[in-house]
């Protein structure tokens, strides 16, 4: 019997493709024990703490502030900077830009408690959000944290170690894996490779659709269970 495993960092209110990957997997592993990703020169911004939503009809970043930490610090050790009133600002931004959308009320019933009462640890916050939204969308998988496993290696070797540690036979990878994983090494390890092949479908009013935004945008404008 095949067991399909997907692996991804615990992203901040990720896009719809992230949840489609969960939908296609039997086991979804949060890659929380690798180095916190950084963009630019020394900045803390990454998909771990920011994502784009529609602001005045344009894609704009919405960010969770993170305390500065040394290079190489694991994602699971990143701390949210709650000295800034970002949670209140986050809620107000959603209200200002989505209050007229048909899914606003039900989306806010889900999102507001997650934002206001989330953990001060970034990875724990993100994992709780992902699991809650996945359940709301009818997406099921067994969730595991990398930090709970006895695994080793870097890059592709780490992926192989994780898949085998959770009893996987098949590694499900997304489009962003190109240039990171070694397909031949995975196949030599005895694992099967499977591409996610997710293609975003327009939702909501055609004139408002912007591909690649946070799942928040989908919840506000559509919100149907995935595959429904």
TAWO-V845060 format. One line per field, one symbol per residue. psi: psi as a letter, one per 30 degrees, with the letter a starting at -180 (. if undefined). Layout:
# TAWO-V845060
psi: ???
This chain:
# TAWO-V845060
psi: kkjkkkkkljljilleeefeeeeflekjkjifglkkkklajflfklffgllklkjhgkkkkkkjkkkkllkfkkeffkkkjgfkheeeeeeeeeeefgfflfgeeeeeeeeeeeeeglkfkeeeeeeeeeeeeeeeggkklkkkkeffljllllbeeeeeeeeefgglfkjjlafgfkfeljeeeeeffgkkkkkehkjkkklakeffkjkgllfeeeeefdglkkf.
